[in-house]
Amino acid sequence: MKQLSLENELKSNAYPGRGIVVGKTPDGTHAVIAYFIMGRSENSRNRVFVEDGAGIRTQAFDPAKLEDPSLIIYAPVRVLENNTIVTNGDQTDTIYDLMQEGATFEQSLRTREFEPDAPNYTPRISAILSVEDGGFDYSMSILKSNNGNGDACNRYTFDYENPVAGEAHFIHTYMHDANPLPSFEGEPKLVDTMDDMDAFGDMVWNSLNEDNKVSLFIRYINIEDGSVQSKIYNKNK
């Protein structure tokens, strides 16, 4: 698979929707996480990311303008022991709760399907990364309708063991802007990373469509000692 420029992928797509990037820095010392949300409606755009313990949650920027919170207010990032869970919906909690009971990442997601927002049927995208004893691996998942058929759910899981320095994988909800919105297709895209967290975060944020971007979360985890650095970008301030 050819490695793509994440910057070019983002700049060339006005509406990838919500996206997850997971990988390793070029120097091999840190695991990289990026999660962004975008919005076309006033309700979707009326959000910010806020810290919530070791993770984050979405919150209405102007509570008076909040309409249906069911698909837009959730915890995108939660931490369970040495596992960091990243998703685009409340399946974060599903994974967190069921893994505590002994289920795997993939088994937990078998209890869920795409979002009930016909005709888009927004895919549920999820990732989990484990950093322990100087090692690092991750998995990504997408639950999507069968080519827009809301009666059928297609489930895909991708596992990445011993990730290569300088490589990451990028999965997002929509192929591009349209009505209805077409679900992501294929494997997560192989993209590049950076050693510097601030430079990487600024690149991602500045590459997202100015009208549609809402929030971005960046986290770098030291693979050797597990220490964490994070940064939040919010359009609404």
C-alpha positions as CSV (number, residue, x, y, z in Angstrom):
1,M,0.0,0.0,0.0
2,K,1.4,3.4,-1.0
3,Q,1.9,5.8,1.9
4,L,-0.2,9.0,1.4
5,S,0.3,12.5,2.7
6,L,-2.2,13.1,5.5
7,E,-2.1,16.8,4.7
8,N,-3.1,16.2,1.1
9,E,-5.8,13.7,2.1
10,L,-7.4,16.3,4.3
11,K,-7.0,19.3,2.1
12,S,-8.5,17.5,-0.9
13,N,-11.7,16.4,1.0
14,A,-14.1,19.1,2.2
15,Y,-16.1,16.7,4.3
16,P,-14.5,13.4,5.5
17,G,-16.8,13.7,8.5
18,R,-15.2,12.3,11.6
19,G,-11.7,10.8,11.4
20,I,-9.3,8.7,13.4
21,V,-5.5,8.6,12.9
22,V,-3.3,6.1,14.8
23,G,0.3,5.4,14.2
24,K,3.9,5.9,15.4
25,T,6.3,8.8,15.2
26,P,9.2,8.7,12.7
27,D,11.7,8.4,15.5
28,G,9.7,5.4,16.9
29,T,9.4,6.8,20.4
30,H,5.7,7.7,20.5
31,A,2.3,6.4,19.6
32,V,0.2,9.0,17.8
33,I,-3.5,9.6,18.0
34,A,-5.7,12.2,16.2
35,Y,-9.5,12.4,16.3
36,F,-11.4,15.1,14.6
37,I,-15.1,16.0,14.1
38,M,-16.7,18.1,11.4
39,G,-20.3,19.3,10.9
40,R,-22.6,20.7,8.3
41,S,-25.7,21.4,10.5
42,E,-25.8,24.1,13.2
43,N,-26.4,21.3,15.8
44,S,-23.2,19.4,14.7
45,R,-21.1,22.6,14.6
46,N,-22.3,23.7,18.1
47,R,-19.7,21.5,19.9
48,V,-16.3,21.6,21.6
49,F,-14.0,19.0,23.0
50,V,-13.3,19.1,26.8
51,E,-11.1,17.1,29.0
52,D,-12.8,14.3,31.0
53,G,-10.4,12.4,33.3
54,A,-7.8,10.6,31.1
55,G,-10.0,11.1,28.0
56,I,-12.3,13.7,26.5
57,R,-15.9,14.3,25.8
58,T,-18.0,16.5,23.5
59,Q,-20.0,19.3,24.9
60,A,-22.4,21.9,23.5
61,F,-20.7,25.2,23.0
62,D,-24.0,27.0,23.3
63,P,-26.4,24.8,25.4
64,A,-29.4,27.0,24.3
65,K,-28.8,25.9,20.7
66,L,-28.5,22.2,21.4
67,E,-31.1,20.1,19.6
68,D,-30.9,16.3,19.5
69,P,-27.9,15.3,21.6
70,S,-28.1,11.6,20.9
71,L,-25.5,11.3,18.2
72,I,-23.3,14.3,18.9
73,I,-22.7,14.3,22.7
74,Y,-20.4,11.4,23.7
75,A,-16.9,10.5,25.0
76,P,-14.6,10.0,22.0
77,V,-11.6,9.0,24.1
78,R,-11.4,6.8,27.2
79,V,-8.5,5.0,28.8
80,L,-8.8,1.5,30.3
81,E,-5.5,0.4,32.0
82,N,-2.9,0.4,29.1
83,N,-5.6,0.7,26.4
84,T,-6.7,4.0,24.8
85,I,-10.1,3.7,23.1
86,V,-11.0,6.3,20.4
87,T,-14.4,6.3,18.6
88,N,-16.9,8.6,16.9
89,G,-19.8,7.8,19.2
90,D,-21.1,6.3,22.4
91,Q,-19.6,2.9,21.4
92,T,-16.6,4.2,23.3
93,D,-18.5,3.3,26.4
94,T,-19.6,0.0,25.0
95,I,-16.0,-1.0,24.4
96,Y,-14.9,0.3,27.7
97,D,-17.6,-1.5,29.7
98,L,-17.5,-4.9,27.9
99,M,-13.7,-5.1,27.9
100,Q,-13.9,-4.7,31.7
101,E,-16.1,-7.8,31.6
102,G,-13.5,-9.8,29.6
103,A,-14.7,-9.1,26.0
104,T,-12.3,-8.1,23.2
105,F,-12.5,-5.0,21.2
106,E,-14.1,-6.8,18.2
107,Q,-16.5,-8.7,20.4
108,S,-17.7,-5.5,22.1
109,L,-18.4,-3.9,18.7
110,R,-20.5,-6.9,17.6
111,T,-23.2,-5.5,19.9
112,R,-23.4,-2.3,17.9
113,E,-24.0,-1.2,14.3
114,F,-23.9,2.0,12.2
115,E,-25.8,5.1,13.4
116,P,-29.6,5.3,12.8
117,D,-29.4,8.5,10.9
118,A,-31.0,7.5,7.6
119,P,-30.3,8.0,4.7
120,N,-26.7,8.6,5.7
121,Y,-26.3,5.6,8.1
122,T,-23.1,7.1,9.4
123,P,-20.5,4.4,10.0
124,R,-19.2,3.9,13.5
125,I,-15.4,4.1,13.4
126,S,-13.4,2.9,16.4
127,A,-9.7,2.3,17.3
128,I,-7.9,0.9,20.3
129,L,-4.2,1.1,21.0
130,S,-2.2,-0.7,23.7
131,V,1.1,0.6,25.0
132,E,2.8,-1.7,27.4
133,D,6.4,-2.8,28.4
134,G,7.9,-0.8,25.5
135,G,5.6,-2.3,23.0
136,F,2.7,-0.9,20.9
137,D,0.0,-2.2,18.7
138,Y,-3.5,-1.1,17.6
139,S,-6.7,-2.1,15.9
140,M,-9.3,-0.1,13.9
141,S,-12.9,-0.9,13.1
142,I,-15.7,0.3,10.9
143,L,-19.4,-0.7,11.2
144,K,-21.2,0.4,8.1
145,S,-24.4,-0.1,6.1
146,N,-24.3,-2.4,3.1
147,N,-24.0,0.2,0.4
148,G,-26.7,2.3,2.0
149,N,-29.0,-0.6,2.9
150,G,-30.1,0.1,6.5
151,D,-31.2,-3.5,6.9
152,A,-27.7,-4.9,6.7
153,C,-24.5,-4.1,8.7
154,N,-21.0,-4.8,7.4
155,R,-18.3,-5.1,10.0
156,Y,-14.5,-4.8,9.4
157,T,-11.6,-4.9,11.8
158,F,-8.0,-4.2,11.0
159,D,-5.2,-5.2,13.3
160,Y,-1.7,-3.6,13.3
161,E,1.1,-5.4,15.2
162,N,4.5,-3.8,15.7
163,P,3.7,-0.6,13.8
164,V,6.4,0.8,11.7
165,A,8.0,4.1,12.7
166,G,6.6,7.0,10.6
167,E,3.5,5.2,9.6
168,A,-0.1,5.7,10.7
169,H,-3.6,4.6,9.5
170,F,-6.4,7.0,8.8
171,I,-10.1,6.0,8.7
172,H,-13.0,8.4,8.4
173,T,-16.8,8.2,8.1
174,Y,-17.5,9.6,4.7
175,M,-15.8,9.4,1.3
176,H,-16.7,13.0,0.5
177,D,-19.5,15.6,0.8
178,A,-22.7,14.6,-0.9
179,N,-26.4,13.9,-0.2
180,P,-26.7,11.3,1.1
181,L,-23.2,11.0,2.5
182,P,-21.3,8.0,1.1
183,S,-19.7,5.7,3.7
184,F,-15.9,5.2,3.8
185,E,-14.7,2.4,1.6
186,G,-11.7,0.1,1.8
187,E,-8.9,-0.3,4.3
188,P,-7.7,2.5,6.5
189,K,-5.4,4.7,4.5
190,L,-1.6,4.5,5.2
191,V,-0.4,8.0,6.0
192,D,2.5,9.8,7.5
193,T,3.2,11.2,11.0
194,M,5.5,13.7,12.6
195,D,7.8,13.6,15.7
196,D,6.6,17.0,17.0
197,M,3.1,16.8,18.4
198,D,2.3,20.5,18.1
199,A,3.5,20.6,14.5
200,F,1.4,17.5,13.7
201,G,-1.7,18.9,15.4
202,D,-1.3,22.2,13.6
203,M,-0.9,20.5,10.3
204,V,-4.1,18.4,10.8
205,W,-6.1,21.4,12.1
206,N,-5.0,23.7,9.3
207,S,-5.7,21.1,6.6
208,L,-9.3,20.5,7.6
209,N,-12.0,22.5,5.7
210,E,-12.4,25.8,7.4
211,D,-16.2,25.9,7.1
212,N,-16.8,22.3,8.3
213,K,-14.2,21.6,11.0
214,V,-15.3,21.7,14.6
215,S,-12.8,20.1,16.9
216,L,-9.5,18.1,17.0
217,F,-7.8,16.0,19.7
218,I,-4.2,15.0,19.5
219,R,-2.3,12.7,21.9
220,Y,1.2,11.4,21.9
221,I,2.0,8.4,24.2
222,N,5.6,7.6,25.1
223,I,6.0,4.0,24.2
224,E,8.8,3.4,26.7
225,D,7.2,4.9,29.9
226,G,3.5,5.5,29.0
227,S,3.6,9.2,29.7
228,V,1.1,11.3,27.7
229,Q,0.9,14.6,26.0
230,S,-2.4,15.9,24.6
231,K,-3.8,18.9,22.9
232,I,-7.3,20.1,22.0
233,Y,-8.3,22.4,19.1
234,N,-11.8,23.9,19.1
235,K,-13.2,26.2,16.4
236,N,-15.7,27.5,18.9
237,K,-13.9,29.5,21.6
